[in-house]
Amino acid sequence: MSKEYYIGLMSGTSVDGIDAGLYDFSGKLPLAVDFYYQPFPEKIKKQIQSLSGDHQSISLYDYGELDTELGLLYAQCCLTLLRQANIKAEQVKAIGNHGQTLYHSPSSKYPFTIQAGNPNIISQKTGITTVADFRRRDIAAGGQGAPLVPAFHQTMFRSDIENRTIVNIGGIANLSILPKDSNQPVTGFDTGPGNTLMDYWIGRYKSSVYDTDGAWAANGKVHAELLKTLKDDAYFSAPAPKSTGTEYFSADWLTEKIAKLPQIAAADVQRTLCQLTTETIAEAIQSFAPATEQILLCGGGVHNKTLVASLKQLLKFPIASTETQGVHPDQVEAMAFAWLARQTILGLNGNLPEVTGAAKGVILGGIYQA
């Protein structure tokens, strides 16, 4: 059987770097062939954080420059991945690129979402057809534009014998609720912050990119009043479908909440932010997926031992990594966007209206021919 290769590119709201995965779709389910991770150069990371953090005075020049720089970096990741895998560009059907989200506003008067990373450059530099700009078509159909991964989760992880909930903990955390009864719809939504606030806080006080193993959080105590103040935010009680991003759960959001309280030890804030993530995930599952029989975790939050231990305390369902199902938790989203690119190339829908709130299923993204 001939191979059917697709590349998936993902850089998320944690702004840590680019996941590039090569996958073979010639079988019943996609198989991971090779994987490459490229941390963002500090200059580009600061550009992303600046543009996604200062929405009132954004420079079109700075945006255009970043769009091109990211396009070049995504292309370089693909070429490095292919060299690593000893696969030629002409063997790859297409690249699926999520792009770097700078702003996500699906509920404004004129809904929009912006992802940077020029797909024209990726296609031109790699010689591979590139599919990008997935979210805006769902928004055009009346949806939230996110989360888009539940359709892939349905293909990859749904079981006929148990109800499963997939929890992706990136910068933002989201759920995919997969009933074992195929007549029931798959649902899902963003639960709120995943790693983003914890990453910001440890960066501010420890100059670290993230809290390795959740070790700093483990040294703190949950501050009950701060936790209540954070959880009182209207987003957590808003009905689904809903999606959010770091433009909402931002450093300013956290600073404003903390300013209302007496001074709190930095480690206690970190522990409380970890508890915020776990409680909002757990409460979303208890409310919307009480029949869950198995929870599968993916995303960077899987590596936060304090977070995972807290989640296991709060939930009585069995909790495991997606690695138990054959997909490394760090690769799930890259594989998802390879899958979404394939859906687009084949003329198949990529969204789930029950998840995003779109009026109907639609073919996502634009195709940039090699």
Summary of the structure (lengths in Angstrom):
residues: 370
radius of gyration: 19.7
end to end distance: 24.6
largest distance: 65.3
contacts: 1339
relative contact order: 0.17
helix: 43%
strand: 20%
